[in-house]
Amino acid sequence: MSNTVLVVDDDDAHRGMLKIMLRSWGYAVDEASDGDEAVALVREKAFDAVLTDVRMARMDGIHALRGILEYNPALPVVLMTAYSSVETAVEALRLGAYDYLVKPLDFEALRHTLEQAIEHSRLSVENRELRRQLTDAAAGPGILGRSRAISEMLQIISTVAPTEATVLITGESGTGKELVARALHEAGNRAHKPLVTVNCAALAENLLESELFGHEKGSFTGADRRREGRFMQADGGTLFLDEIGEMPLSLQAKLLRALQQGEIQRVGSDAPMLVDVRVLAATNRDLRREVAQKRFREDLFFRLNVISIDVPPLRERAEDIPLLAAHFLERFAERNRKSIKGFAPQALDSLLRYSWPGNVRELENAVERAVILCTGDLILGPELPAGIAGATAPEEAHAAPGGEASLAGLPLDIVERKCIEETLRQVGDNKSEAARRLGITRATLHNKLRKYGLE
């Protein structure tokens, strides 16, 4: 759908000329012959931008600006003024106008200004919506997303959290399994007690046993005092065993006893101790396959897998990427004391096209890098990691014999189109910079964009 511009001018000839020009650029155009009519039209229908003269016989452009912004403060208004009225136009900027242009109009500047004004307005609306969604999500379990996969997972969490069931959380690395564990704890009956986390892959076998169950003084070299284990620290609360698939077989039997009997023994002690702990476990391994290959106890698997929650990979919930990216942008911009409004369209498009093998963790790292490198108020494509910035949809990739995308053998017009598309993606859709890099004028670039249907 084309963007609609309201042209306001009491000079019929000038207004007609602008109407023809804007339509040739692909805009839909409505007209008003004075400020009163413009304000009335803005109240009746939606516009993407307003282009208004300052000097008009009845209501002038400044009064029209006030009336328009009073009704819709987000609507970009561009003023046209004679050189002698520049001071008035500057005052209009203070009132909220997007920009002003001096007559006689430079049509290339007019086109660029309208493009920027509409894009700025669109980004503002998108960012406001993302901030609203972030605010809504802050009141929930801390898991961001509106996709069907995430909505179904949140429903399972809300159902299971108030119970005492052991939960096995599965999913690829970087999907946010620990967030699911935290959500289960905080929505459950043990939320007032601690959530204790143990990474089963981070410790050697002898240290992991002590970490879980504690030890007596002198039970091994370096045990200079008695130590309470994580089970005792979590007594009355929740114990989250991350990377449970990495636990040695010799410890799995002791964990099974703790789950079944509610009893543990410190290393070096024969006295059992009762504990009241809800256990949540997570793994990125296929535990059924591990059981089949005798690397994981079948009885422990069934004891852990009372309820299973599978965290979907990011590539299967791509509609959540803008919300997640906005969340990370807000966090890292604040941390690095930067004022960044959002992502340029081409940058966001790259984020949506990429397959995210590292899932949400990879997205978080990519946004942090982009924030650090960003020098403007929008994140552009080149500020993202190279593999992400150059991502293309599978159907658009042409496979070469070595597996890499190739343009060899394609018709020349397709090669030219792809070159223009890639350059625009790299510069965040900045057409002046794209024309400079391509070694052509901006007017030539626009002609080619129209030729290939890219406008």
N, C-alpha and C positions, 0 to 999 in steps of 0.2 A: 504494500500500500504506500502511495507517494505521500510525502509530507505536505501539509497545507500551510500556506503563508497568506496572511491578511495584509494587503497593500492599502495604505491610507494616504490619500493625496487629493487635494481639491483641484489640481490641474489634470483635467481629463486626458489630455494628450500624454503627459508624463506618466500618469497612472496606467494608461493603455499600453505604453511602451514597456513599462516594468512587467505588466501582466504577460505580454508576449515573451519577454526575455526569461522570466521565471518558468513559464511553461516549457520553454525549449530546454531548460535544465532539468525537467522532470518533476517540477513542483505543481501541486494543485493550488489555484489562486482564487481568493475571494477579494472583493473590493469594497472600500468605504471612501466616501468623498469628504468626510470630516471626522473630527474626534468623537462627537456624540454618537455617530453611526458605528464607529469602530468599537466603542465601549459596549454598545448594545449587542453587536455581533459576537463579541468575546463572551458575553453572558449567555448567548444562545447556542453556540457550538464550540467545539474544540479546535484550536489552532496549534501548530507547532512553532510558529514565530510570527511576529508582527513587524512590518516594515512601514514606518510612518514619517511623513514630512513634519517638520517643526512648525513652519509658518502656514497656517490655514485660516480662512476667513472667519469661521465660527469657532468651534473648540480647537485650540492649537494642539500640537503634539505633546507638549509638556503636561497639559491638563488631561489629555487622553492617556498618557503614560500613567499618571496617578490613578485614574479610574480603572485602567486595565490591571495594574499591579495590586490594587486594592481588592479586586475580585480574584485574580490568579497571580500571586507573587512569583510563581515558578516560570511563567511564560516569558521567553526572551523577546525583548522589544529593541529593535534597531532603528535609530533615528537618522533621517536625511536632513542636512542643513546646509545653508549657504555659508561661505567662509566667514562672513560678518557675524554669524550667529553661533560661532564655535563656543563662546563662553556659556551660552544657554545650553548647548549640548553637553558641555562638561558638567553643568549643574544637573542635567538629566541623569548622568552617570551616577551622581551621588544619590539620586532618588531611586535608582535601581535599574536603569536602562542597561541592556547588555553591551551596546556599543553605539557609535555614531559614525556616519560617513559624510564627507564634504562633497557638495555638488560643484561641478558636474561629476557624476558618479564614475568611479573606476569600476567597470563591470566585473573584472577579475577579482577585485577586492570585495565587491558586493557578494559575489558567489562564495568566496572563501569565508566571509563573515557569517553568512547564513548557514553554511555547512557547520561551522564551529559552534554557532549559537544553538542550533538544533541538537547537535551531538552533546554539547554541554548540558542542555536541558534533559536529554534522554539519560545521560549518566547520572544526573542529579536525582531523577526519579528512581532509577534502578538502585542507587546507593541508599536513598531514603527507605526503599522497600527492604533492602538487605539489612539496614540498621534496625528496622522494625522487627524483622524476623530474628535478628540476633538478640534483641531485647526480649522477645517472646521466649526464645530458646533458653535465655539466662534463668528463667523461672522454672525450667524443666530439669531433666536429669543431666544436663551438660553435654548431651549427644546431639550434634547439629545435623539437621537434614529434614527434608520434607518428601523424600522419595518414598515410593511404596515399600521398598525393602527395609528402609529405616523405620517407617511407621509401623510395619508388622513386627519388627524387632522390639520397638518401644512398647508395643502392646504386650508382648511376651514378658518383658521386664516388669511391667506394672502388675501382671498377673502373678508372676513367680516371686517377686521381691518380698511380699509379706509372709511367705512360707519359710520353712526351715530346710527346704530341699537343697541338696548339693547340686551345683550347676557346673557343667563343662562348657566353657566358652571356646569356640573354635574359629579359625579364620587365618588369613595370610598375615605375615608380618606387616606391621604398620597400619592395620585396619582400625585399631582402637579398642582392643580387647580389655585393657585395663580400665578404660572408661566405662565399659559395660559392667565390670565387676564393681566399680565405685557406685554406679547407678543402682545396682542391685542392693548394695549395702545401705546406701542413703535412703532408699525407699522402703527398707525393711524394718522389722521390729528391733533390730540391733543397732540402729543408726546412732544411738546415744553411747555406744561402746566403740572401741577402736576397730579400724580396718587395718590389718597388718599384712604386708606384702613380702613374699619371698620369691626371688628369681632362682629357680631350680637349676638353671644353666650357668649361673655365675660362680658357683662354689664347687670345690672338689668334694668327693663323696664323704670323707670324714668330717669336713667342715660343715657340709650341708646337714648331716645328722645332728651335730651340735646346734646348728642354727635353728633347726626345727624343734628339737626336743630339749635343748639345754644340756649342761654337763655338770658333773661334780668336780670339786677341787681335786687336782692331781690325777684326773682320769686320763690325761694325755699330756705330752710335753707342751708347756705353755699354759696349761689350765691352772692358773694360780689362785682361782677363786670359783665358787659356784656361780653358774650363769643360768638364768631363766631363758628358755627357748621361745620361739615365736608362737608356739601353741599356747603357752602360758600367758604371753603378752596379749594374745587375742582372746583370752578367756572371757566369755560373755559376749564377744563380738564376732568378727568375721576374719578368716584367714584366706588370703588370696595366693594361690600357688601358681605363679606364672611359669611358662615353659615346662609344664608338668611332664611332657614327653621326654625331657632330658634327664629325668630322675633315674638313678641307677636301680637295677632290679633288686639289689640287696636292701635298699631303703623302702622299696614299694610295699614290702610285707609289713614293715613297721607303720607305714602310713595307713595301710588298710586296717590294721588293728586299731589305730587311733580313730579312724572313721567309724568302725563298727562298734567298738567297745567304749569309745570316749575316754580311753586311757593312753597315757604316754609314760615313757621312762627316760630320765636323764641319762646321758652317756656316763657310764661308771656307776650306775645305781641299779639296784634290783627292785626298788620300791615303785609300784605303779602310782600314777597320780591321775585323778579325774579332771577332765577339762570339758567345758561347754563351748564349743566352737562351731560355727557354720563355715564350711569349706567351699570355696569357689576355686576352680582351676581353669587354666587356659593353655592352649597349645596351637601351634601352626602345623603340627604333624597330623597325619591320618592315623589315629590311634588304633583303628580296626586293623589297618595294615601292620602296625607295630605289634599288635597282639598276634596276628597270623605268623609273623616272623620271629615270635618269641622274644621280642625286645620290650614288651610291656605286659604286665599281668592282666589276664582276662578278668579275674575277679575284681581287681582294682578299677579296671575300666568300667565295668558295670556299676560299681559303687559310686564312681565319680559322675557317670553319665545318667543320673536320675532325670535331669533336665538338660537338654543341649540347646545352646544358643549359638547360631552361626552368624558371625559378623560379615556382611557382604563386602567384597572388594570395591574400591572406589570406581573402577571401570564399569561396574554394574549399577552404580547410582550416580551417573554423571550429572543428573539434574541438581545434585547437592553441591557440586563443585563451586558455583558462584558464591553460595552462602559460606562454605568453608573458607574459600579464598578471602572473602571480605572479613571474616573473623580473624584470620591470621594477619591480614593487612592492618587491621585496627590495632592488634596487639603489638606487632613489630614496629609500626609507625610511632606508637606511643613510646615504646622502649627506646627507639632511636631518635626521639624528639623531631619527627618529621611530620609535615602536613601533606598527606597524600589523599586525594579524593576517591580514587578507585583505579580500575583497570581500563586502559584503552580497549576498544572493541577487538582489535586484532590480537591483543595479549590474552583477553578472555577467551577468544576463539581458539587460541593455541592450547590454553588450559583444558578446554572442552574436547579437543581432538586427541590429546595425548592419552596413552593407555594406562599410565600410573602403575607400573609394576611394584613400586614402593608404597603405594596406597596413600593414606592421609598423611603419614609421616613424610613422604617424599613431597607432597604438596606443601606442607608446612615449611620444609627446608627451601623449596623453590621460591615461595613468597617472601621468606626472610631475606634470601639473596637479592630478590628484586627490590625490596624496600631499601636495602643498604645501597644498592647501585643507583636507585632512582634519584634524579636531580630536578624533576619537575613535579607537577601535581597529579600526574597520571603515570601508572606503570605501563611501559611500552614493551613490545615483543622482545627487543634485544636485551632487556634487563633480566629476562628469564633464562634459565640454563639452555644451552644451545639445542639439546635434544628435544626440549619442550617447545621452544620458540619455533623450531622448524617442523613441528608435528603436522602431519597431513592425514586426512581421512583415508582409510584403506582403499576406498574406491577411486580416489584421486591419484594414488601412487602408481607409477608405471615401473614394473620390476625389470631390472636389467639382469643379465646372466649371472652376475655376482651377487644378486640379491639386493642391490642398491637401486634407488629411483633413478631413472635415466630419461633424458629428453631426446636421445638419438632416434632418428627415424620418424619423428613426429612432424606433422605439417608445420611450416614456419609460423603461421598465425597462432597455432596452439603454443608453440615455444614462446612467442612474444607475449601472449596472454599470461602464461605461467610466470614469466620473468617479471611482468608488472605486478601480478598478484603477490609474488614472494617479496618484492621490494616494498610494496605497501604494508605487508605483514611485518617486515623488519623495522619499519619506521612508524609503526602504530597508526597507519592510515593518514600520515601527514603528507599531503599531496605535493606541497612545495619541495619538501626534502626528497620525496620519491622522484620527482622530475629532475632534481639536481643530480641524484645518484644515477639515474638512467641517461643523463646527458641530453635531455630534451626540455622544451619549454613546458610550462604548466598548461598552456592552451593545447599543445600537442598531446600531453598526457590525458587531458579531459576528452579530447577527440577519440583517443584510443579506448578510454574507459567506456565511452558511449558505444563505440564500435563493437566491443566485446560484451556489452550488457553488464558492466560492472558498476554502474552508477544507479 
